[in-house]
Amino acid sequence: MEKVKAKKHLGQHFLNDENIAQKIADSLTLEGYQNVLEIGPGMGVLTKYLLEKPITTYVIEIDTESVTYLQNHYPKLDEKIISKDFLKYNLTEVLGTEPFAIIGNFPYNISTQIVFKTLELRNQIPEFSGMFQKEVAERICEKKGTKAYGILSVLTQAFYEAEYLFTVSEHVFTPPPKVKSGVLRLKRKENYHLPCDEKLFFTVVKTAFNQRRKTLRNSLKTYQLSDNLKEDSIFDLRPEQLSVEQFIELTQKIAADGV
Protein backbone atom coordinates (compact mmCIF):
# COMPACT_ATOMS: atom_id res chain seq x y z
CA MET A 1 0.00 0.00 0.00
CA GLU A 2 1.22 3.47 -0.86
CA LYS A 3 1.86 6.09 1.79
CA VAL A 4 -1.07 7.96 3.29
CA LYS A 5 -1.71 11.39 1.83
CA ALA A 6 -1.73 14.16 4.43
CA LYS A 7 -5.15 15.78 4.78
CA LYS A 8 -5.23 19.48 5.51
CA HIS A 9 -8.63 19.42 7.22
CA LEU A 10 -7.25 16.93 9.76
CA GLY A 11 -4.15 19.04 10.39
CA GLN A 12 -1.88 16.17 9.34
CA HIS A 13 1.88 16.70 9.10
CA PHE A 14 3.66 13.34 9.03
CA LEU A 15 6.93 13.16 10.94
CA ASN A 16 9.66 11.55 8.84
CA ASP A 17 12.63 11.73 11.20
CA GLU A 18 13.17 8.37 12.92
CA ASN A 19 15.51 9.80 15.57
CA ILE A 20 12.91 12.31 16.72
CA ALA A 21 10.21 9.62 16.73
CA GLN A 22 12.39 7.48 18.97
CA LYS A 23 13.14 10.42 21.29
CA ILE A 24 9.41 11.11 21.71
CA ALA A 25 8.72 7.43 22.43
CA ASP A 26 11.60 7.35 24.92
CA SER A 27 10.28 10.41 26.75
CA LEU A 28 7.72 8.21 28.51
CA THR A 29 8.93 7.01 31.90
CA LEU A 30 6.55 3.99 31.88
CA GLU A 31 5.89 4.53 35.59
CA GLY A 32 2.47 3.78 37.06
CA TYR A 33 0.70 2.32 34.02
CA GLN A 34 0.72 -0.58 31.56
CA ASN A 35 -1.24 1.01 28.72
CA VAL A 36 -0.31 3.80 26.31
CA LEU A 37 -2.68 5.55 23.92
CA GLU A 38 -1.17 7.22 20.88
CA ILE A 39 -3.36 9.93 19.33
CA GLY A 40 -3.21 10.35 15.55
CA PRO A 41 -0.52 7.78 14.66
CA GLY A 42 -0.78 8.42 10.91
CA MET A 43 1.62 5.93 9.31
CA GLY A 44 3.09 4.72 12.60
CA VAL A 45 6.49 6.43 12.70
CA LEU A 46 6.11 6.80 16.48
CA THR A 47 4.01 3.64 16.91
CA LYS A 48 6.82 1.30 15.85
CA TYR A 49 8.98 2.48 18.77
CA LEU A 50 6.11 2.19 21.25
CA LEU A 51 5.54 -1.41 20.16
CA GLU A 52 9.12 -2.24 21.22
CA LYS A 53 8.40 -1.24 24.82
CA PRO A 54 7.08 -3.47 27.65
CA ILE A 55 3.65 -1.83 27.54
CA THR A 56 0.36 -2.34 25.71
CA THR A 57 0.00 0.22 22.93
CA TYR A 58 -3.38 1.43 21.68
CA VAL A 59 -3.78 3.96 18.88
CA ILE A 60 -6.75 6.17 18.10
CA GLU A 61 -7.05 7.50 14.55
CA ILE A 62 -9.89 9.36 12.85
CA ASP A 63 -8.46 9.03 9.32
CA THR A 64 -9.73 5.79 7.76
CA GLU A 65 -6.88 5.73 5.22
CA SER A 66 -4.37 5.78 8.07
CA VAL A 67 -6.31 3.05 9.90
CA THR A 68 -6.04 0.77 6.85
CA TYR A 69 -2.31 1.54 6.54
CA LEU A 70 -1.73 0.68 10.20
CA GLN A 71 -3.70 -2.57 9.92
CA ASN A 72 -1.57 -3.61 6.94
CA HIS A 73 1.82 -2.58 8.34
CA TYR A 74 1.54 -3.19 12.10
CA PRO A 75 -0.06 -6.58 12.73
CA LYS A 76 1.24 -6.39 16.32
CA LEU A 77 -1.40 -3.73 16.97
CA ASP A 78 -4.00 -6.42 16.37
CA GLU A 79 -7.34 -5.20 17.80
CA LYS A 80 -5.83 -2.14 19.45
CA ILE A 81 -6.57 0.34 16.66
CA ILE A 82 -9.48 2.58 17.65
CA SER A 83 -11.00 4.18 14.56
CA LYS A 84 -12.63 7.09 16.37
CA ASP A 85 -12.35 10.80 17.18
CA PHE A 86 -10.35 11.10 20.43
CA LEU A 87 -12.23 14.22 21.48
CA LYS A 88 -15.63 12.51 21.22
CA TYR A 89 -14.89 8.89 22.08
CA ASN A 90 -15.55 7.35 25.50
CA LEU A 91 -12.22 5.66 26.19
CA THR A 92 -13.62 3.48 28.97
CA GLU A 93 -15.10 1.29 26.22
CA VAL A 94 -11.57 0.05 25.51
CA LEU A 95 -9.43 0.99 28.51
CA GLY A 96 -12.02 0.66 31.26
CA THR A 97 -10.81 2.40 34.42
CA GLU A 98 -7.16 1.34 33.98
CA PRO A 99 -4.51 4.09 34.05
CA PHE A 100 -2.88 4.96 30.72
CA ALA A 101 -0.39 7.41 29.27
CA ILE A 102 -1.08 9.61 26.26
CA ILE A 103 1.48 10.25 23.54
CA GLY A 104 1.43 11.62 20.01
CA ASN A 105 2.47 14.00 17.31
CA PHE A 106 -0.72 16.00 17.79
CA PRO A 107 -2.60 17.79 15.01
CA TYR A 108 -2.11 21.50 15.72
CA ASN A 109 -5.77 22.32 15.18
CA ILE A 110 -6.95 20.21 18.14
CA SER A 111 -3.86 20.11 20.37
CA THR A 112 -5.22 22.37 23.12
CA GLN A 113 -8.50 20.42 23.14
CA ILE A 114 -6.46 17.24 23.65
CA VAL A 115 -4.89 18.81 26.74
CA PHE A 116 -8.27 19.87 28.13
CA LYS A 117 -9.66 16.36 27.63
CA THR A 118 -6.56 14.97 29.37
CA LEU A 119 -7.32 17.24 32.33
CA GLU A 120 -10.87 15.87 32.43
CA LEU A 121 -9.41 12.34 32.52
CA ARG A 122 -6.58 13.22 34.94
CA ASN A 123 -7.60 10.44 37.38
CA GLN A 124 -6.63 7.91 34.70
CA ILE A 125 -3.69 9.66 33.02
CA PRO A 126 -0.47 9.72 35.09
CA GLU A 127 1.72 10.75 32.15
CA PHE A 128 1.42 12.61 28.86
CA SER A 129 4.10 13.19 26.25
CA GLY A 130 3.88 14.66 22.79
CA MET A 131 4.55 17.22 20.11
CA PHE A 132 2.72 20.52 19.72
CA GLN A 133 3.19 23.73 17.83
CA LYS A 134 6.22 25.21 19.66
CA GLU A 135 4.30 28.24 20.90
CA VAL A 136 1.59 26.03 22.45
CA ALA A 137 4.13 23.70 24.11
CA GLU A 138 5.89 26.72 25.60
CA ARG A 139 2.59 28.18 26.80
CA ILE A 140 1.67 24.97 28.63
CA CYS A 141 5.03 24.98 30.44
CA GLU A 142 5.20 28.75 31.03
CA LYS A 143 5.54 30.24 34.52
CA LYS A 144 3.73 33.29 35.89
CA GLY A 145 4.63 36.82 34.87
CA THR A 146 4.64 36.55 31.06
CA LYS A 147 2.16 37.11 28.25
CA ALA A 148 2.35 33.44 27.29
CA TYR A 149 1.20 32.37 30.78
CA GLY A 150 -2.53 31.75 30.70
CA ILE A 151 -5.46 29.39 31.20
CA LEU A 152 -3.64 26.40 29.67
CA SER A 153 -0.54 27.00 31.83
CA VAL A 154 -2.41 27.26 35.13
CA LEU A 155 -4.89 24.44 34.64
CA THR A 156 -2.26 22.01 33.36
CA GLN A 157 0.31 22.85 36.03
CA ALA A 158 -2.27 22.55 38.80
CA PHE A 159 -2.31 18.79 38.25
CA TYR A 160 0.88 17.99 36.30
CA GLU A 161 4.57 18.84 36.36
CA ALA A 162 5.15 20.31 32.87
CA GLU A 163 8.56 20.01 31.21
CA TYR A 164 9.53 21.36 27.79
CA LEU A 165 11.87 18.73 26.33
CA PHE A 166 13.11 19.84 22.90
CA THR A 167 12.33 21.80 19.74
CA VAL A 168 11.67 20.18 16.35
CA SER A 169 12.37 21.80 12.98
CA GLU A 170 9.55 22.24 10.49
CA HIS A 171 11.69 20.50 7.85
CA VAL A 172 11.26 16.98 9.25
CA PHE A 173 7.57 16.76 8.33
CA THR A 174 5.61 15.97 5.20
CA PRO A 175 4.17 18.45 4.38
CA PRO A 176 6.27 20.85 6.46
CA PRO A 177 4.21 23.09 8.79
CA LYS A 178 4.85 26.83 8.81
CA VAL A 179 6.13 26.82 12.38
CA LYS A 180 8.50 24.88 14.61
CA SER A 181 7.24 22.21 16.99
CA GLY A 182 7.99 21.51 20.63
CA VAL A 183 7.88 18.27 22.59
CA LEU A 184 6.81 18.29 26.23
CA ARG A 185 6.14 15.83 29.00
CA LEU A 186 3.49 16.08 31.72
CA LYS A 187 3.86 13.96 34.85
CA ARG A 188 0.89 13.95 37.18
CA LYS A 189 1.67 15.34 40.63
CA GLU A 190 1.77 12.89 43.50
CA ASN A 191 -1.05 14.78 45.20
CA TYR A 192 -3.10 16.04 42.28
CA HIS A 193 -6.32 16.69 44.19
CA LEU A 194 -6.54 20.41 44.87
CA PRO A 195 -7.30 21.75 48.36
CA CYS A 196 -10.21 23.73 46.97
CA ASP A 197 -13.40 23.26 44.93
CA GLU A 198 -11.86 22.07 41.63
CA LYS A 199 -14.87 23.03 39.51
CA LEU A 200 -14.79 26.55 40.95
CA PHE A 201 -11.00 26.65 40.41
CA PHE A 202 -11.48 26.01 36.67
CA THR A 203 -14.10 28.75 36.31
CA VAL A 204 -12.10 31.29 38.36
CA VAL A 205 -8.99 30.75 36.21
CA LYS A 206 -10.94 31.01 32.96
CA THR A 207 -12.93 34.06 34.08
CA ALA A 208 -9.79 35.86 35.25
CA PHE A 209 -7.83 35.28 32.03
CA ASN A 210 -10.78 36.11 29.77
CA GLN A 211 -10.09 39.72 30.82
CA ARG A 212 -6.41 39.35 31.45
CA ARG A 213 -5.56 43.06 31.24
CA LYS A 214 -7.83 43.86 34.16
CA THR A 215 -7.11 43.40 37.83
CA LEU A 216 -8.90 40.51 39.50
CA ARG A 217 -11.14 42.99 41.29
CA ASN A 218 -12.62 43.94 37.90
CA SER A 219 -12.36 40.65 35.99
CA LEU A 220 -14.11 38.67 38.76
CA LYS A 221 -17.03 41.09 39.25
CA THR A 222 -19.51 38.40 38.18
CA TYR A 223 -18.87 36.59 41.49
CA GLN A 224 -20.44 39.53 43.41
CA LEU A 225 -17.73 39.39 46.03
CA SER A 226 -18.15 41.09 49.37
CA ASP A 227 -16.54 44.49 49.87
CA ASN A 228 -14.44 42.97 52.63
CA LEU A 229 -12.95 40.32 50.31
CA LYS A 230 -12.35 42.82 47.50
CA GLU A 231 -10.06 44.72 49.86
CA ASP A 232 -7.69 41.73 49.88
CA SER A 233 -4.41 42.71 48.16
CA ILE A 234 -4.59 39.68 45.83
CA PHE A 235 -7.36 41.49 43.93
CA ASP A 236 -4.91 44.25 42.98
CA LEU A 237 -3.10 41.76 40.74
CA ARG A 238 -3.72 40.74 37.14
CA PRO A 239 -4.14 37.01 36.41
CA GLU A 240 -0.69 36.48 34.87
CA GLN A 241 0.86 37.64 38.16
CA LEU A 242 -0.62 34.71 40.12
CA SER A 243 1.04 31.34 40.53
CA VAL A 244 -0.99 28.14 40.53
CA GLU A 245 -0.83 28.14 44.34
CA GLN A 246 -2.17 31.69 44.46
CA PHE A 247 -5.07 30.73 42.17
CA ILE A 248 -5.88 27.90 44.59
CA GLU A 249 -5.76 30.40 47.47
CA LEU A 250 -7.98 32.79 45.49
CA THR A 251 -10.51 30.00 44.86
CA GLN A 252 -10.56 29.15 48.57
CA LYS A 253 -11.24 32.79 49.46
CA ILE A 254 -14.04 33.12 46.90
CA ALA A 255 -15.64 29.88 48.13
CA ALA A 256 -15.44 31.08 51.75
CA ASP A 257 -17.09 34.34 50.64
CA GLY A 258 -20.20 32.37 49.77
CA VAL A 259 -20.03 31.90 45.99
C-alpha positions as CSV (number, residue, x, y, z in Angstrom):
1,M,0.0,0.0,0.0
2,E,1.2,3.5,-0.9
3,K,1.9,6.1,1.8
4,V,-1.1,8.0,3.3
5,K,-1.7,11.4,1.8
6,A,-1.7,14.2,4.4
7,K,-5.1,15.8,4.8
8,K,-5.2,19.5,5.5
9,H,-8.6,19.4,7.2
10,L,-7.3,16.9,9.8
11,G,-4.1,19.0,10.4
12,Q,-1.9,16.2,9.3
13,H,1.9,16.7,9.1
14,F,3.7,13.3,9.0
15,L,6.9,13.2,10.9
16,N,9.7,11.5,8.8
17,D,12.6,11.7,11.2
18,E,13.2,8.4,12.9
19,N,15.5,9.8,15.6
20,I,12.9,12.3,16.7
21,A,10.2,9.6,16.7
22,Q,12.4,7.5,19.0
23,K,13.1,10.4,21.3
24,I,9.4,11.1,21.7
25,A,8.7,7.4,22.4
26,D,11.6,7.4,24.9
27,S,10.3,10.4,26.8
28,L,7.7,8.2,28.5
29,T,8.9,7.0,31.9
30,L,6.6,4.0,31.9
31,E,5.9,4.5,35.6
32,G,2.5,3.8,37.1
33,Y,0.7,2.3,34.0
34,Q,0.7,-0.6,31.6
35,N,-1.2,1.0,28.7
36,V,-0.3,3.8,26.3
37,L,-2.7,5.5,23.9
38,E,-1.2,7.2,20.9
39,I,-3.4,9.9,19.3
40,G,-3.2,10.4,15.5
41,P,-0.5,7.8,14.7
42,G,-0.8,8.4,10.9
43,M,1.6,5.9,9.3
44,G,3.1,4.7,12.6
45,V,6.5,6.4,12.7
46,L,6.1,6.8,16.5
47,T,4.0,3.6,16.9
48,K,6.8,1.3,15.9
49,Y,9.0,2.5,18.8
50,L,6.1,2.2,21.3
51,L,5.5,-1.4,20.2
52,E,9.1,-2.2,21.2
53,K,8.4,-1.2,24.8
54,P,7.1,-3.5,27.7
55,I,3.7,-1.8,27.5
56,T,0.4,-2.3,25.7
57,T,0.0,0.2,22.9
58,Y,-3.4,1.4,21.7
59,V,-3.8,4.0,18.9
60,I,-6.7,6.2,18.1
61,E,-7.0,7.5,14.6
62,I,-9.9,9.4,12.9
63,D,-8.5,9.0,9.3
64,T,-9.7,5.8,7.8
65,E,-6.9,5.7,5.2
66,S,-4.4,5.8,8.1
67,V,-6.3,3.0,9.9
68,T,-6.0,0.8,6.8
69,Y,-2.3,1.5,6.5
70,L,-1.7,0.7,10.2
71,Q,-3.7,-2.6,9.9
72,N,-1.6,-3.6,6.9
73,H,1.8,-2.6,8.3
74,Y,1.5,-3.2,12.1
75,P,-0.1,-6.6,12.7
76,K,1.2,-6.4,16.3
77,L,-1.4,-3.7,17.0
78,D,-4.0,-6.4,16.4
79,E,-7.3,-5.2,17.8
80,K,-5.8,-2.1,19.4
81,I,-6.6,0.3,16.7
82,I,-9.5,2.6,17.7
83,S,-11.0,4.2,14.6
84,K,-12.6,7.1,16.4
85,D,-12.3,10.8,17.2
86,F,-10.4,11.1,20.4
87,L,-12.2,14.2,21.5
88,K,-15.6,12.5,21.2
89,Y,-14.9,8.9,22.1
90,N,-15.6,7.4,25.5
91,L,-12.2,5.7,26.2
92,T,-13.6,3.5,29.0
93,E,-15.1,1.3,26.2
94,V,-11.6,0.1,25.5
95,L,-9.4,1.0,28.5
96,G,-12.0,0.7,31.3
97,T,-10.8,2.4,34.4
98,E,-7.2,1.3,34.0
99,P,-4.5,4.1,34.1
100,F,-2.9,5.0,30.7
101,A,-0.4,7.4,29.3
102,I,-1.1,9.6,26.3
103,I,1.5,10.2,23.5
104,G,1.4,11.6,20.0
105,N,2.5,14.0,17.3
106,F,-0.7,16.0,17.8
107,P,-2.6,17.8,15.0
108,Y,-2.1,21.5,15.7
109,N,-5.8,22.3,15.2
110,I,-7.0,20.2,18.1
111,S,-3.9,20.1,20.4
112,T,-5.2,22.4,23.1
113,Q,-8.5,20.4,23.1
114,I,-6.5,17.2,23.6
115,V,-4.9,18.8,26.7
116,F,-8.3,19.9,28.1
117,K,-9.7,16.4,27.6
118,T,-6.6,15.0,29.4
119,L,-7.3,17.2,32.3
120,E,-10.9,15.9,32.4
121,L,-9.4,12.3,32.5
122,R,-6.6,13.2,34.9
123,N,-7.6,10.4,37.4
124,Q,-6.6,7.9,34.7
125,I,-3.7,9.7,33.0
126,P,-0.5,9.7,35.1
127,E,1.7,10.8,32.1
128,F,1.4,12.6,28.9
129,S,4.1,13.2,26.2
130,G,3.9,14.7,22.8
131,M,4.5,17.2,20.1
132,F,2.7,20.5,19.7
133,Q,3.2,23.7,17.8
134,K,6.2,25.2,19.7
135,E,4.3,28.2,20.9
136,V,1.6,26.0,22.5
137,A,4.1,23.7,24.1
138,E,5.9,26.7,25.6
139,R,2.6,28.2,26.8
140,I,1.7,25.0,28.6
141,C,5.0,25.0,30.4
142,E,5.2,28.7,31.0
143,K,5.5,30.2,34.5
144,K,3.7,33.3,35.9
145,G,4.6,36.8,34.9
146,T,4.6,36.6,31.1
147,K,2.2,37.1,28.3
148,A,2.4,33.4,27.3
149,Y,1.2,32.4,30.8
150,G,-2.5,31.8,30.7
151,I,-5.5,29.4,31.2
152,L,-3.6,26.4,29.7
153,S,-0.5,27.0,31.8
154,V,-2.4,27.3,35.1
155,L,-4.9,24.4,34.6
156,T,-2.3,22.0,33.4
157,Q,0.3,22.8,36.0
158,A,-2.3,22.6,38.8
159,F,-2.3,18.8,38.2
160,Y,0.9,18.0,36.3
161,E,4.6,18.8,36.4
162,A,5.2,20.3,32.9
163,E,8.6,20.0,31.2
164,Y,9.5,21.4,27.8
165,L,11.9,18.7,26.3
166,F,13.1,19.8,22.9
167,T,12.3,21.8,19.7
168,V,11.7,20.2,16.3
169,S,12.4,21.8,13.0
170,E,9.5,22.2,10.5
171,H,11.7,20.5,7.8
172,V,11.3,17.0,9.3
173,F,7.6,16.8,8.3
174,T,5.6,16.0,5.2
175,P,4.2,18.4,4.4
176,P,6.3,20.8,6.5
177,P,4.2,23.1,8.8
178,K,4.8,26.8,8.8
179,V,6.1,26.8,12.4
180,K,8.5,24.9,14.6
181,S,7.2,22.2,17.0
182,G,8.0,21.5,20.6
183,V,7.9,18.3,22.6
184,L,6.8,18.3,26.2
185,R,6.1,15.8,29.0
186,L,3.5,16.1,31.7
187,K,3.9,14.0,34.9
188,R,0.9,13.9,37.2
189,K,1.7,15.3,40.6
190,E,1.8,12.9,43.5
191,N,-1.0,14.8,45.2
192,Y,-3.1,16.0,42.3
193,H,-6.3,16.7,44.2
194,L,-6.5,20.4,44.9
195,P,-7.3,21.7,48.4
196,C,-10.2,23.7,47.0
197,D,-13.4,23.3,44.9
198,E,-11.9,22.1,41.6
199,K,-14.9,23.0,39.5
200,L,-14.8,26.6,40.9
201,F,-11.0,26.7,40.4
202,F,-11.5,26.0,36.7
203,T,-14.1,28.8,36.3
204,V,-12.1,31.3,38.4
205,V,-9.0,30.8,36.2
206,K,-10.9,31.0,33.0
207,T,-12.9,34.1,34.1
208,A,-9.8,35.9,35.2
209,F,-7.8,35.3,32.0
210,N,-10.8,36.1,29.8
211,Q,-10.1,39.7,30.8
212,R,-6.4,39.3,31.4
213,R,-5.6,43.1,31.2
214,K,-7.8,43.9,34.2
215,T,-7.1,43.4,37.8
216,L,-8.9,40.5,39.5
217,R,-11.1,43.0,41.3
218,N,-12.6,43.9,37.9
219,S,-12.4,40.6,36.0
220,L,-14.1,38.7,38.8
221,K,-17.0,41.1,39.2
222,T,-19.5,38.4,38.2
223,Y,-18.9,36.6,41.5
224,Q,-20.4,39.5,43.4
225,L,-17.7,39.4,46.0
226,S,-18.1,41.1,49.4
227,D,-16.5,44.5,49.9
228,N,-14.4,43.0,52.6
229,L,-13.0,40.3,50.3
230,K,-12.3,42.8,47.5
231,E,-10.1,44.7,49.9
232,D,-7.7,41.7,49.9
233,S,-4.4,42.7,48.2
234,I,-4.6,39.7,45.8
235,F,-7.4,41.5,43.9
236,D,-4.9,44.3,43.0
237,L,-3.1,41.8,40.7
238,R,-3.7,40.7,37.1
239,P,-4.1,37.0,36.4
240,E,-0.7,36.5,34.9
241,Q,0.9,37.6,38.2
242,L,-0.6,34.7,40.1
243,S,1.0,31.3,40.5
244,V,-1.0,28.1,40.5
245,E,-0.8,28.1,44.3
246,Q,-2.2,31.7,44.5
247,F,-5.1,30.7,42.2
248,I,-5.9,27.9,44.6
249,E,-5.8,30.4,47.5
250,L,-8.0,32.8,45.5
251,T,-10.5,30.0,44.9
252,Q,-10.6,29.2,48.6
253,K,-11.2,32.8,49.5
254,I,-14.0,33.1,46.9
255,A,-15.6,29.9,48.1
256,A,-15.4,31.1,51.7
257,D,-17.1,34.3,50.6
258,G,-20.2,32.4,49.8
259,V,-20.0,31.9,46.0
